[in-house]
Amino acid sequence: MNLLYALFGTVLGTAIGVLPGIGPSLAISLLLPFTYKLVDPVGAFILFGGIFYGAMYGGSTTTILLNTPGESSSVVTAIDGYRMARRGRAGAALATAAIGSFIAGTIATFLLMILAQPLVEFALKFGPSEYFALMVLSLCTVTAIGGGVPVKAAFSTLLGLAIGTVGIENTSGQLRFTFGQAALFDGIGVVVAAIGLFAVSEVLFGLGNLRKQTSARLIEAGSLWMTKEEWRRSVFPWLRGSMIGFIVGVLPGAGATIATFMSYGIERRVSSHKDEFGHGAIEGVAGPEAANNASAGGALVPLLTLGIPGSATAAVMLAAFQGYGINTGPLLLQKHPDLVWGLIASLYIGNVMLLILNLPLVGLWVKLLKIPESLLYPMILAFSTLGVYSLGREIADLYLMFGIGILGFLLRRYCFPLAPVILGLVLGPMLETEFRRALLGSQGNWMVLFDRPMAASILVLALIMVLFPFISRLLATKSRS
């Protein structure tokens, strides 16, 4: 059954990656209510892992053949991938993307495997002060590098933290911001918020832009064979992209988009074919696609070892842990080793499945692109409504979902990032709990947050992350003058 879940997850994930605008976070959000009732936790997370990796694979197909990036992390691939396709090398571009994704996914999963135990042993020494500092660092990292414009990312993060305060406070049991509505006593669920933010807002945003969309000319994939020269030029970008993607993926909030841009910039700098970049350089496809996939494995490191999500998709997976009543953090590996190692093993198997499935089935994935939005959007809304209602059979959850969906549409309309909202919602209650535990243990002495060396070091690093955009902008201004 687990092999079947891995196969279903990889196929579904690839299909999701191919369809523009439907990312892994949206797909896992929609499936959460159903997996609670259908499969055991191990099977559910094997399914989610397949979707996560598969969506990273699938995004390259629509980007290369249609010049339509389904996710922001695929934007860089479009620069040279579509140019290669116009020159008749679409097959080679798809092949280098698929093979690079396989290599990157395998490397990232291996690094996740060898780093999990040492990180857990290190994290077991943490107290409430260190956990508080670590969550502050995560939120500051999201704000500094996770959303393009730091001020807008900060607003999204604070909005997520504010939503997380609704309901009964964990320590004192006080009701907050419920306005007398019993439906809000338990707070706003992460699944309801995620479906509203990602699914409903995507539908509203897509409907608002239907008239602006222009039909792109679909290019045939052709032969998938790469020449010896293309192989030679792809090997080192695959390896460099894998390392860059994994390291950036570990940073909370950094995500695949930053990893792909960094990889593209490095490949352009070190390449001996600089004049081809922007006109169909295969390194411009190989490096970013490897970085894109490796960042998925990197994002699972803080999730499985510290209980802190590194991306919006990881935040939704953290909600899945909570839905199954599983406490995340350093003890996860000790209490649920079958789940953690089952997920890691499935990522290896899923990677092989993806490589075998993706190249021969390119024609099938291309046909998915022909689904009209007039059918796709109602299906997403129907699935979202059914999933949210099945959670608690509460009409109030549907009102919340559509309300948050409208809020998400407004955020997208004015270019505010959505991922920090979910990360703030997930980390907010945990942050407050650790903060209160630290103060209770020290009888209200605030210095407990700073007098432990590890906690103080992490908070200093968080301060540097907040100041980093302003310092870099100041240095750039001085260098121009």
Secondary structure as the mmCIF struct_conf table of DSSP 4:
data_model
#
loop_
_struct_conf.conf_type_id
_struct_conf.id
_struct_conf.beg_label_comp_id
_struct_conf.beg_label_asym_id
_struct_conf.beg_label_seq_id
_struct_conf.end_label_comp_id
_struct_conf.end_label_asym_id
_struct_conf.end_label_seq_id
HELX_RH_AL_P HELX_RH_AL_P1 ASN A 2 VAL A 18
BEND BEND1 LEU A 19 LEU A 19
TURN_TY1_P TURN_TY1_P1 PRO A 20 GLY A 21
HELX_RH_AL_P HELX_RH_AL_P2 PRO A 24 LEU A 38
BEND BEND2 VAL A 39 VAL A 39
HELX_RH_AL_P HELX_RH_AL_P3 PRO A 41 LEU A 66
BEND BEND3 ASN A 67 ASN A 67
BEND BEND4 GLY A 70 GLU A 71
HELX_RH_3T_P HELX_RH_3T_P1 SER A 72 SER A 74
HELX_RH_AL_P HELX_RH_AL_P4 VAL A 75 ARG A 86
TURN_TY1_P TURN_TY1_P2 ARG A 87 GLY A 88
HELX_RH_AL_P HELX_RH_AL_P5 ALA A 90 ALA A 123
TURN_TY1_P TURN_TY1_P3 LEU A 124 LYS A 125
HELX_RH_AL_P HELX_RH_AL_P6 PRO A 128 ILE A 145
BEND BEND5 GLY A 146 VAL A 149
HELX_RH_AL_P HELX_RH_AL_P7 PRO A 150 GLY A 164
TURN_TY1_P TURN_TY1_P4 THR A 165 THR A 165
STRN STRN1 GLY A 167 ILE A 168
TURN_TY1_P TURN_TY1_P5 ASN A 170 SER A 172
STRN STRN2 LEU A 175 ARG A 176
BEND BEND6 PHE A 177 PHE A 177
TURN_TY1_P TURN_TY1_P6 PHE A 179 GLY A 180
HELX_RH_3T_P HELX_RH_3T_P2 ALA A 182 LEU A 184
TURN_TY1_P TURN_TY1_P7 PHE A 185 ASP A 186
HELX_RH_AL_P HELX_RH_AL_P8 VAL A 190 ALA A 194
HELX_RH_PI_P HELX_RH_PI_P1 ILE A 195 VAL A 200
HELX_RH_AL_P HELX_RH_AL_P9 SER A 201 GLY A 208
TURN_TY1_P TURN_TY1_P8 ASN A 209 LYS A 212
HELX_LH_PP_P HELX_LH_PP_P1 SER A 215 GLU A 220
HELX_LH_PP_P HELX_LH_PP_P2 TRP A 225 THR A 227
HELX_RH_AL_P HELX_RH_AL_P10 LYS A 228 VAL A 250
BEND BEND7 LEU A 251 LEU A 251
TURN_TY1_P TURN_TY1_P9 PRO A 252 ALA A 254
HELX_RH_AL_P HELX_RH_AL_P11 GLY A 255 VAL A 270
BEND BEND8 SER A 272 SER A 272
HELX_RH_3T_P HELX_RH_3T_P3 LYS A 274 GLU A 276
TURN_TY1_P TURN_TY1_P10 PHE A 277 GLY A 280
TURN_TY1_P TURN_TY1_P11 ILE A 282 ILE A 282
HELX_RH_AL_P HELX_RH_AL_P12 GLU A 283 LEU A 306
BEND BEND9 GLY A 307 GLY A 307
BEND BEND10 GLY A 310 SER A 311
HELX_RH_AL_P HELX_RH_AL_P13 ALA A 312 GLY A 323
TURN_TY1_P TURN_TY1_P12 TYR A 324 GLY A 325
HELX_LH_PP_P HELX_LH_PP_P3 ILE A 326 THR A 328
BEND BEND11 GLY A 329 GLY A 329
TURN_TY1_P TURN_TY1_P13 PRO A 330 LEU A 331
HELX_RH_AL_P HELX_RH_AL_P14 LEU A 332 LYS A 335
HELX_RH_AL_P HELX_RH_AL_P15 PRO A 337 ASN A 358
TURN_TY1_P TURN_TY1_P14 LEU A 359 LEU A 361
HELX_RH_AL_P HELX_RH_AL_P16 VAL A 362 LEU A 368
TURN_TY1_P TURN_TY1_P15 LEU A 369 LYS A 370
BEND BEND12 ILE A 371 ILE A 371
HELX_RH_AL_P HELX_RH_AL_P17 GLU A 373 GLY A 392
HELX_RH_AL_P HELX_RH_AL_P18 ILE A 395 ARG A 413
TURN_TY1_P TURN_TY1_P16 TYR A 414 CYS A 415
BEND BEND13 LEU A 418 LEU A 418
HELX_RH_AL_P HELX_RH_AL_P19 ALA A 419 GLY A 441
TURN_TY1_P TURN_TY1_P17 SER A 442 GLY A 444
HELX_RH_3T_P HELX_RH_3T_P4 TRP A 446 LEU A 449
TURN_TY1_P TURN_TY1_P18 PHE A 450 PHE A 450
BEND BEND14 ASP A 451 ARG A 452
HELX_RH_AL_P HELX_RH_AL_P20 PRO A 453 ARG A 480
#
